[in-house]
Amino acid sequence: MQAEDVASLRAVGCDDIAIHDAIQVISYFNYINRVADAVHVELEPEMSPYPD
């Protein structure tokens, strides 16, 4: 991220707390998806392996 990215978020009404929360959620999903991929977690039957 760069300063312009934060400015864009602030321009649409995000405050520092909202930006921090988004970073935490995005980071967690990034982490947990990599862990699931590394240990070969099986997808649930109704889930497509590739986005439609």
N, C-alpha and C positions, 0 to 999 in steps of 0.2 A: 504494500500500500504506500501511497504517497500522500502528501498534504492535500492534493486536489481531490483524492478519493474521500477523505474525511470531510472536506468542504462540501462535496456533493451530498453526502449523508446529512450533514447539518442543514443544507439548503432545503431538504425535504422534511425537516422537522425532527431529526434524530438528535438527542442530546448525548453527552458523554456516556451516560449509563446505558442507553440503548445501543450505542456503538460497542461498548464493552460487552454487553450481553450477546450481541450478534457475533462478535469475535469468539467468545467462549463456545457458543453453540456450533459455529462453523468448524472450529478447531476440534471439538469433541467428535463431530460426525466424521471429519477427516481421519482422525485417529482410529475410531472404532471400525470404520470401513476398511482401513489398512490391516487392522488386527483380524477382522473377519476374513479378509482375502488371504492373509498369511496362513491361517489355520484351516482354510478351505471349508468355511461354513457353507452348508447347503442352503440354497434359496428355498423359500416356501413354494409349494406346488403352483400357486396362482401367480407367482412373480415371474415376469419375463426377465431373462438374463441381460437383455438389451432394451433400452427405451424404445418405445414405438414411435 
